[in-house]
Amino acid sequence: MGKQGNKDKIIKLLMENKKAQTAEEIAISLKIQRNTASAILNELAREGVIQKEKTRPVMFSYIEKDFMPSDDPFVSFIGAGKSLRETVEKCKLSAAYPKRGMPVLLLGPSGVGKSLLAEYIYKYAKYVHTIPEDAPFIVLNCADYANNKELLSSILFGYKKGAFTGANSDTKGLIEEANKGYLFLDEVHRLSPEGQEKLFHYIDKGVVSRIGDNGHNIKLNVRLIFATTEGKEQMLDTFLRRIPVDVTLPAFHERTLEEKYQLIIHLIHQEASIMECDFLASSNIINHLLTFQGKGNIGSLRNIIKLSCAKAYNKSKNKADMIPVNLRHLSDTQLFMGNTGSVHYVNEDVEILANEKAVQVNARTEQVNIYFPAETIAATVYEYLEKKISKVQFRKTIYNEINQMIEDVIYQEIDPFIQNLYNQAIENILVYLQDNYGLKYNGIMEMVFVKILYALNNQSEKLDDTRYEIIVNKLQPVMYRYYKMGLIFNEMVHQNIDYETNPWFVRLFAMLYFYSVAKEDREYTNAIIVSHGPATASSIASTVNRVFETYIFEAFDMAYDTPKNKVVSRIKKYLKNTNTSKGLLIFVDMGSLLSISKDLKDDVEGDLGIVNNITTEMALEAGELILNHEDLQDVMDKIISHHVTKRSYVPSRQKPKAIVLCCITGLGTASKMKTLLQECLEGMELQVVEVSFSDLQKKGSQCDIFRKYNVQFIVTTSKVKVEDYIAIHLNELIDKRGEEVIYATIGKYYEKEKVHKFIENIVRSFTMRNLIGQLTILNPDKIMNDVEEAVTRLEILEGTHYPIDLKKMLYIHMCVMVERLILEKGSLPDDNSTQDLKCRESFMKNLKESFSVLEDQYNVSINNLEIQMIYNLIQNI
């Protein structure tokens, strides 16, 4: 009573308010639970009392009596809203077409429901008033007269008196009997070519002639439906070209589980009506019937159910009670999958009452509206691909939109039978992705996919799937790992539960959801394993992916006799849709495959490395190094050092451009200046990288940094010469020489206005006081005055005058040094605790005396390492 009372209250509220409202608004107004209001509203929408609008959030409004929808005959046609939606739409178009309508050809094996669909087309034509209510529906099975084509033609087209022996009077053909209605020709492929020609003549001209009366044409208004089990091969092309609509009905085993369930209940209900009794169908018999795959499809299934119900009826002692129908009443069990196979779809017995006007379908589904932010996602994807937004912004937007969508459907109520089916299938798929691709699977993920798939499969309006295909294809190169997982998810859903609704939408949602919940967002080196054998590569790849809970390795299993060019072809196909800017590592099982680097080098944007003699241990080590974002050559070096193997290495065709910053101190100044210089770039695709002065001085152009980067020039605090590279002093960075170097190097890649802006930023940022203010936590004016006093005392004690460039460098270095000593409380790095001084004893004495003013002011003590660095600075400038 409570629920019925709430139902009346909701109807009254919507009638009085005259405006659309959400479930939450109605729940608040009536002081009831939101889920209670939602359940009642959806029930009223199914009954046609209220309208459910596709908005976000969903809105409900009352339908005025004058606008209540009429009864569309196809509403009761099983599958009309699901797998046969497109088929039914075509049939409706043909029936609604004016005059003689559009001829329809129904294709499919025996027993799939072609005759029933023909009747529904006829009923729909009456419903839309394209034929009168009393219009005839004439059926002719051409197979009945297959051995007498002349007789078939005479029955179909009629004949004139005397046309042949026995033609004693003028006789109408069935096509004339069907005037103003429908003629349904079943097994039309059995019709002779001459008969087909007469039919397409009628389709063209609207006239026929009886046999023996070719001079007299009869004008008719007949709509035609054809059906065949043999395909189109046996019919004339000239005939087929005149049939604008053809549809194919699937076999019973190709229908969705929900539709199979509805068909079974419908057939049992037919028997209940005939026998005038009620049946209680056990869950076991229904689950068993769901696996039916015999010839004859629904027609054969009807006979099996008819016989089973008859047996149950015959064995029942009291016909007035509900008669149980169980597995023991089945016959012809050899027609079922695996003889004793079944699916766990129904978990309780189903009551089927004879006096019900309509079958109560146990697996009924609520029509829902699913909202997917296609415009927002598409715009975000294009902005990300065009580098208008960062990866962080892209990920945040995707995360928010996907989670908003999940919130919209997560409270959707699901039929328990369908939920049980979906849960098992989704769990199996996610476990597979976890075992093979490193997905971190949890129960929440399973529930999300169950709810999304259910809502998608029961949407009130079909989504345009092509728009999602475009987005998926755009994302494939930059999100290949998640694209692959989304692809596998969609294929497995289709295989496990016959799921066919919006495959591109499912693929896109899966890949974006996996991306949004992934723990690792940074790009890393692509890695693949190529091995001969049925599952060697897959086994190693899945082990590594599962251990690290990340999709690191792609597997390529090859037959033992696969030639090298086929291996290369498969890898190239993979590379076509993969972002390889971070490089590509290939593990192979044969040394002969090392040479494929020559074939692949132009397909890889970053570095390319190939290592042979792959093992699981090697792949695990590589996986860890890749996740730590190690350089590809470093990954290979470490693997080679731990494993006896060979390699092939092709350097990247295009290294990232960089400015190298080198400081003689190596203790923080370069790092801070790097940040300052990076800020001056303002979006220019240049990196600022550090290198130690000692490394640069010892190794020169052989230093590792020149291998990794396309170095434009070097900025250093001390004199240094590097073969083939320009080195400028920090002081020169803001004078004429610095400007010339910048234009000569960076100016080759950027517009003049951008380069000029970069130089202006440097001049503004690298003034002495601004630089010291950036590099220290101290008051720049006070520390500058104190350092200036110390340097002046050092000049007096040394009896010299330092040049202005040296003084600038000493000011910067000593300001940073004081800060560092304060933070480190005078402690020395472990490896410099016994630093041997390589400088004049008198210089050490003079520096300590001049520095005493700073020691007193800031409570620090200069150590041997600092003395040595200041001495080196003075000597190198």
N, C-alpha and C positions, 0 to 999 in steps of 0.2 A: 504493500500500500504506500509505503514511504516513497519508493522510487516512482510509482505512478503519479503521486501527488506532485513530486518535483517536475515530472514531465509536463503536467498541465500548467504548472507555474511558469516554466520556461516558455511554453507556447504563448501564454498570455502576455508575458513580459515582452517578447519579440513583436507580438501583434500591436501592443499599445505604443511601444517606443518608435516603431516605424523606421528604425535604422539598424545597421549591422553592428554587432557587438562580438567581443572575444569571449572565449570560455571563462577566462579569469574575471572579466567584468560581470558576466552573468552570475558566476559563483559568489562574488562579493555582494551583488544586489540581493540575491536570494539567501545569502548566508549558508551556503552549502559548500562541500569540498570541490576543489577545482576538477579533480579526476572524475568525480560523480557527474558534474556538469558536462564535462567533455564526452563521457560515455553516452549520456542522454542526447546531447546535440548530434553526435554522429549517428545515433539510431534514428533520430528525426530526419536527418539528411538522407539516410538510406530509404526512408519511407516516403520521401518527396514532400514532406511537410515544410521543411525549411531549406534554404539554400546555403551551401558551404562555398565560400569564395576563396580563390587561390591568392591569398595575400600573406604577408608576414607581419604580425601573427595572423592565423586563420580567423576569418570573420564569418558570423552566422546571421542570417536575416530570414524573416517570415515570407513565405510565398503566398501571395493573394490568390483567392479561389479562382479568379478569372484566368490566372496564368499557370494553374496547375498542369504539369505535363501530361500528355496522353500516353496510352500504353503502347509502346514500341514493341512489336512482336519479337524482335531480336533480343530483348531484355532477358528472355528465358532460354536463349540459345547458348548452350554451355561453351565457354571459350570466347564469346563475343567481345568481352572486355579485356581479354588477356592474349593468348597465343593466336587467336583467330581475329583479332581486332582489325587488322588491315584487310583480311579476306572479307569480313562483314561490311566494311566501309565500301569496298568495291561493289559488292552485291547491292548495297543500298543505292549507290550511284546509278547502277544499271536499272534498278526498279523505278527510281524517281525520274529517269529520263523520259521526256514526252513522246507522244505518238506511239511508235512500235517499240520504244525502249531500246536498250543496247543488249544484243545477244550475249549470253554468258556461257563459257565453257568451264565445267567443273572437272578437275583432274584429281586422281588419287586411287589407291588400291581399293579392292572390294571391301565393303562394309564400314567405310570411314564416315558415312553420313552425307553422301552427295544428294541422295533423294530427299532427305530431311531438309538439307539446305535449300533445295529447289522449292520446297513447300514454304519455307520461311521467306524466300524472295517473293513468292506469290502473295503471301499474307502482307508483306511490307508494302507491295505495290497498292494493295487495297487500302492500307493504313494511310498512305500519302495521296490516295485518290487519283492515281494514274490509270487505274482500271476500276470499273464499277464493282460494287459490293457482291453482285451475283455473277461476276466474271467466272468463266470456266477454267479449270486446271486439268488439262488432258495429259496423260502419261502414256508413252509408248517405249517399250524396251526392244530396241532393234535386234538384240541377240535372239529373241524368240523366233524371228523369221530369217535368221542368218543364212539358212540353206535354200531360201526361196526369195530371191531379191525382187522378183517381179511382184510377188504377193505383198512384200513389205512396201513397195512403192504404191501399190493400189490402195493399201490400207492408209498410208500416210497422205496421199494426194487425191484419192478418190478416182472414179473412172466414169466414162460415158457409156451408155447402153451400147452393146455390141463391140466394145473395144477389144474383147477377147472372149473365148468360150466360157459361158457361164455368167457373163456380164448382162444380166437380163433387164437392168434398169439403171438410170443415172444414180450414182452413189457418192455422197460426200466423203471426203477424206478427213482424217483426224485434224489436219491443219485447219480445215473449215469449221470443224466442231469447236475448235479453240478460239474462234474469232472473238475479239474484244477481251481475250484473257491470255492464258499461258499454255504453250505446248512444251512439254518436257520430254526430250528424246534421250533416253539412257542408252549406254553402249553405242553411241553414235558412230563409232569407227566401223561398225558392221553395215552401215548404210553404203550402198553402191556409189561409185563415182557419179553415175547419172543422177542418182538421188541427191547427192551433195550439190551438184550443179543446179538442180531445180531449187534447192534451198537457198543457195547464195543469189540466185536470180530473184527469189522472193525478198531476200534481205535488201537487195539493191532497188527493186521496183515496187515491192509491196503487192505483187500479184502472183498467182499460181494458175496452173491449168491442169485439169483432170487428165488421166491417161486416156488417149483416144480423142481428145478434144483440144489439140494444140492451138487451134485457131481462136479459141475463146478464153480470155484471161479473167480470172475472178479476183477482184480487189479485196484484200483482207487487212485486218488490224490485229495481228497476232504477235505476241512477245515470245521469244525463243530461249530455252535453256537446254544446253547440251551437257552430257556427262560421258566420261570414258575411263576405263581402267588401264588402257593400253598406251597412253601418251598421245602425242600428235603425229607420230610417224606414219600412221596408216590413213591419214586424212589429206585431202588435196590442199596444196598451199593456197590456191585461189579461194577455197572455202574458209581456211583458217584466217586469212587476211581480213575477212569480213566479220570476224568475232573480236570486238575491241577489248572484252574483259575475259580474262581466264584466271582462275584461282586453283590452288592445289590444297587439298585437305590432308593433314598428316595422319599417319597410322596411329592406332591407339597408344602404342608404346612410345611414340614421339611426343605425345601430349604431356603437359605439366602434371605433376602428381596431384595438384589441387583439382585440375580438370578431370583427371581419371577418377578421382574420388567422387566428384559430382555426377559423372556419367554412371558410375556403379550404383549410387544411391537412386538416381533417376530410373534406372532399369529395374531395380528392386521395387520402387514405388509403383511402376507400371503393373508389375505382377500383383502387388497388394491391391490395386484398384480392380484388376480383373477378377481376383479370387475373393474380393470383399473381405479382406482380413488384414490384421496388423502384423508386421514382422519386427523382430528384434535381431538385427544383423550383428554377429559377434565381430569384435575387432580383428580376430584372427582371419576370418573369411574375407573381410574387406582388404586387409593388408596383403593377403594372398592374391586376391583378384587384381590388385594394383600391378602385379608383375606379369600379367597376361601378355603374351607375344604371339599368339597363334594367328594363323591365316583367317581372313574373314573379319578381323578387327572387331568393331562394335557389334556387327551382326552376329558373329560367332559368340562373342561375350554375352549377348542377349540370350542366346539359346542355352548357354551354360547356366546363366542365372535363372532362366525360366525353369530348367530341369531341377536345379537345386531348390528353388522355392516350392516347386511341386512336391519334391521328396519331403521337404520339411512340413508342408501342409498335410500330406498323406499320413505322416507318422505322428502328427499332433492329435492328442486325444480330445482336447477341448478347442474347437475352432474359434470360440468366442474370445479366448485369451490371446495375448500376444504370442505369436509363434516364433520360437527361436530358429535362426538359420545359422548353422555352424559349418566347420570345415568338413565334417563327415557327410554333409549333403552335397559336396562338390563331386563332379565327375570330370573326366578328361583332364586330369591333373598333369598329364604329359605335356599339355600345351603351355604350362607355366614355366617361367624362368627357373632353371635348375630343378624342375619337378616339384620340389618342396620349398622353393624360395619364397621370400616375402620381404616387405619393407616395414619398418616400424614407424608407421604414419599415424595410425589411430590407436589409442590406448584405452578405449572404453567402448562398450557395445552401443549401437545406434538404433533408436526407435524410428520406425518408418510406418506412418499411419495412413490407412487407405483413404480416409475421408478428408485429408488435407488437400486444399486446392492446388497448392504449390509445394514442391519438395523443399523441406527444410534442410538446406545444404550445411552439413556439419562444418565444412571448411570455408564458410562464408567469410568474406574479407571486407573490411571497412575501406571505403574509398577515401584516400587521403591526398593532401596537397603537399608535395615536397618542394622546398625552395633551395635551389643551389645558386650561389652568387656568381653566375657565369660572367657577368659584365665586370664585376670587381676583380675576380680571379684573372680574367683575360687582360684587363688594364694593368694589373700588377705584374703579370708575366711579361708583357711588352715593355713596361718601364724597367724591369730587371734586366731583360735581354739587351735593352738599349743603354744600360748602365746609368739610368736616371735615378735609381734608388739602389741602396746597398743591399748586400745579402741579408744583413740583420733586419732591415726594414721589410724585405721580401718575406723572410721566414716569419716575422711577427704578424704580417698581414694574413698570410696563409693560415697560420695557427689560429688567429682570431676568427676568420671566416669559417674554417672547417669546424671549429668548436661551437660556433653559433648554429651551424647547420645541425650538428649532433644534438644540441639542446632542443631544437625544434621537433625532433622525432624520437628522442630517447624515452619519452613518457607514452609513446604510442602503444596501445594495447594490442597484443598479438594472440591470434587463435592458438591454443596450447599445442594442437597437433602440428601446425606449421612451425611453431617455435622449436618444438622437439626436433623436427627435420632439419631446420636451418642450423640449430646449435651444433648438432653432430657434424654437419658438413663443414661449417666455418671452423670449428675446432681442428678438424683434420687438415684443413688448408693452412691454417696459421702454424700448426705444429710442423708441417712440411717446410714452410718458409723459415721457421726457426732452425730446423735441422740443416737446411741447405743454404740459406742466405743470411743467417745471423740475426733474423728479426727477434726482438725481445717481446715474446708473446705473453699476454696476461688476459684475465677474465674480462676486464673492461673492454679490451679491444674486440673480443668475441661478441660482446653484447652490442657494441657500436655497429659492427657489420651486420648483425642479425636485424637490428632495428632499421638501418638504412636500406638494406635489401628488401625488407618487408614493405617499408613505406614506398619505395620506388616501384615495386611490383604491383602496388595497389593505389597508385596515384589516379586522381580523377581526370587528369589531362596528361597526355603523353608528352614527354620532353623531346625537343629537337636534338637528336643525338649528334648530328653533324657538327654543331658548334663546339662540342666537347672534343671531337676528333681533332679539330684544328688546334685547340689548346694543348692536347697531348703531344701532337707532332712538334709543336714549338718547344715544349719542355724537354723532349726526349734527349737532345744532345747535352743539355746542361744538368739533367737529373737522371742520367741513364740508369743508375742502380735502382732508383725508386720506380722508374718507368718499367724496368724488367720485372720487379716484384708485383707491380700493378697488373702487368700483362699476365703473369702466372696466376695471380689471384682470380682474375676474370675468367681465364680458361678453365681453372679448376672448379669454380662456382658453376659454370655451364655444364661441365662433365658430371658433377656430383648431384646437382638438384635440377637439371634441365633449365637453368636460369638463362633467359634470353633477353630480358628487358634492358634496354639502353646500355649495351656493352661498353661504349666509349665513356659514358658517364661513370660506370662502375670502375673502369680502369683509371680514370682521372681521380675519382675520389680516393681510391686505394693508394695511388702513388703519392697524392698530397697528404693523406692521413699518415702514411708511413714516414713521409718526410717530416711532418710536424711533430711526431713523437720520437724521432731519431735522437740518440744521445750525441752523435758526432755530426757537426754541421760543416766543418772545414773541409775543403777539397784536399784530396791526397792522391798520390800516384796510382794510376790504374794498374791492375795486375791481372794476368790471365795465365791459366795452366793449359798447355796443349800436350796431350798424351794419347798414345795408341792403346786401344783396348775399349771394351764396352762401357766401363764406368770408372776408369782409373783417375782421370782428371776430376770428375765430379766428386769422387770419394775424398780426394785430398782437399779440394776447394770447400766442400761442405764441412769438413772437419775444422778447417781454419775459421771459416765464417761463423760456425757454431761456437767455437772456443772464445772468439773475441766479440760475439754478439753484434757483428757488423758485416755487411756485405762487402768484402774486400776482393775476393777472387772470382773471376768468371771462368767457367770450365768449358773446354773444347775436347770432347771425346771423339777420337778418330778411329776408323777401322784400320787394321794392321797394314792394309795395302793402299791406304790413301796417299796419292802422290803429293809432292810438295806444292804444286800449283793449286791444288784443292785446299790445302791447309792455309795457304796465303789468301785465297779467295774468301774463306770463311772469316779469317781475322780482319780482312779489309771491310767486309760487310759490317762487322761489329764496330770497327773504327769510324765508319761513315757517320754514325749517330752518337759518337762518344767524344766528350771533351777531354783531349789529351794534353792540355797545356801544362799539367803537372808531371807529364812524362808517362811512359808505359814500360812496365816490367813484364817480360814473358818468360815463363818457365817451360822448358821443353824436355822431352825424355830421350831425345836422340841428338847426337852432335851434328848430324847432317842438317838439322833445322836451324843451326846457328846462322847459316847464310841467308835466312829469310829477312834479315835486317836490311839487306840491299833492296828487297822488294817492298818493304814497309816504311822506309825512312821518310818518304814524301807524304805519307798518310798520318804521320805523328807530329803534332805541333811542338811538344816538348822533347826531352831526352828519350832515347829508346835503348833499353837494355834487354839482352837475351841471355839466359843462363840454362845450361843443360843439366841432365841427370837429376831431375826433380825428385825430391822425397818429401814426405809429410813434415819431417823435422825442419827441412830447409824452408818450406812454405810457412810454417809457424813462426820461424825466426823472421822471415821477410814481412809477414803480417804485422808483427809487433813493431818492427822498424818503420813500416809504412804509416801505421797509426800514430807513431811519434813524430811524423812528418820529417823523417830523415831524407836528405838529398839522395836521388836515385843512385848516383855513383857510389855514395857512402854505403847505401844498402847493399849494392853488389860487392863492394870491397869487403864488407864484414861477412857476407855469405861465403865469398871465395876463401877468406882466411879460415873459416871454420869447416869448409867442405871442399874436397878435392873435385874440382870441376873446371869447365872452360866457360868463356863468356864472349859476347860480341856487343860492342857499345858504339852507338852513333850519337854524337853531341847534338843538342837542340839546334835547329836551324835559326832560331831567333831568341837570343838571350834578353832578359829584361835590362833596360837602360838604367844606369846608376851613377851617382856621384860618390866617390870614396872619401871618407873623412879619417884622417890619421893624426893622432895626438901622441907626443913623445911620452907623456905621463902614463897614459894607459889606465888611469884610475878615475874615470868619471867625466872628465872634461869633454872628451869626444862624444860620449853618450848624450850629454846635455846640449852640446852644439848641434848634434844630429837632429834633436827635436826642434830646435830653433830653425834649422835649415829646411826641415820638412814642411814647417808651417809657411815658409816663403814660396813653396811650389804651387800652392792653391790649385790642386786638381790636375797638375801635369803628371803624366804617367812616368814618373822618375822615382827611383828608390834612393835613399841615402843609407849607405852601409859603412860600418866601422871596420878598421883593420889596425892591428897593433903596429907601432913604429918599428919595433925590432923585427917583426915578420917581414914588413915591407922593405926594410934595409937589407936583410939577409937574402930574401928570395927574389926580390924585384918583380919582374913580370911573370915569374913562375908561381907567384903567390896564388893560392886557391881561389881568391876572390875574383881574379881576372878570367878564370874558367867559367864561373857561374854567371857573371854579369858582363854586359856591354858597357864598360867603364868609360864615361865621358871625360872626366878629369879628376885629379886628386887635390883635396884641400888638406894642407898639413901645417902643423905649428912649428916644424923644424925643416931645414933643408934636406931634401931627399931627391934622388934621381931614379926614375923607373923607365927602362927602355920602352919606347913606342907609346908612352903615355905622358900627358901634360900634368905637371905638379905645380900648384901655386900656393904661396904662403897665405895664411889666414888674413894677414893685413892687406894682401893684394886683392882679396875677394871684393873689396869695396872701392878699389881704384881703377884706373884705366885698363891695366893689364887684366884684371879680373873680368871686366866687361868684354874685352876682346876674346878672352878664352871662352866665355859663356856663349857669345854669338858664334864662334868658330865651331863649337861642339853641339850644344843643345839647340842652337839656332837652325841646324840642319833639319830638325824634326818638327819644330813648332813655328807658328806665325810670329811675326816680329812683335806684335802687340803683347802676346803672352810672354815672350822672352824679356821684353822691356819691363813688364809688370814684375817679373821674377827678380830682375836686377834692382828695381825700386824697393821691393820688399827686403832684399839683402841689405841695402844701404841703410834703410830705416831700422832694421833689427840688429845689425852688427856694429852699431856705435858702441864706444867703450863702456859708457855707463849702463846702457841698456843690456849689453852682453853680460856684464858682471851682475846686474840685477837679476838676469835670467838664470845665471849659473850658480848663484849663492842664495842662502837663506838670510844672509846678514844685511845690514843697512848698507846699500851700495856706496853712499857718500862717505860714511865713516870708514869702512874697510878700505876704500880707495885712498883716503888721506893717510891712513896708517901704513898701507903698503908703499905708498909713494915716499913716505918718510924713511921706511926701511931700505928701499932701493937707493935713495939719495945717500944714506949713510954708507951703504955698500960701495957706491961709486967713490966716495971720499976715501974709504979705507983701502980700496983697490987702486986709487990714484988714476982713475979713468972716467970717461964720459960715454955711457952706452948710447947707441943710436936709437932713434925714436921707435923703430919697428921692434927692436929688442925690448925696450921699456914696456911697450904695449903688451907683448907676450908675457913678460915677467909680472905685470900687473894682473893679467887674467889668471896666469898660473898660480900666483901666490894667494890671490883672493880665494880661488877654489881650494887651494891647499889648506888654508886656515879653516875653511868650512869642514873639509874632510877630517882634519885632526880633531876638531871639536866633536864631530859625530863619532869618530873612532876612539875618542879619548886617548889619543896618542899611541894607540896600539899599532904594531907593525903586522903586515901580512905574514903568514907563517913562512912562506918561501923567501922572505927578505929579512928575516930576523937577524941574520949574520951578514948583512950586506957589506962587502969590502969596498971602501971608498977608492975611487980612481980619480982623484983630483989633488990639486996642490994643497998642502997642509995649511999654508997661509990663507988660501981661499976659504977653507973650512972654518978657520978661526975668525976671519972677517965676516963671513956670512952669519955665523952664530951670534957674533956681537951685534951686527946690524938687525938681526931678526929678534933680538931680545926684547925690543919694544913691542913686537907682536906677541911674543910669549907672555909678557906681563899683562898686556891688554886682554888677551883672550884665554889665558890660563892653559896654554898648550906648550908642547915641547917638540922642536924640530928633530927628526931622526935622520939616520944616515941615508936612507932611501930618498928622502926629500932633498937632502943636500946634493946627492948625486944627480937627481933629475934637474935641479936648477943649474948645476954646473954644465950638464950636457946641453941644456937649452941655450946657455950663453955661448958655448963652444960651437954649436951647430947653426947659429944665425949670423 
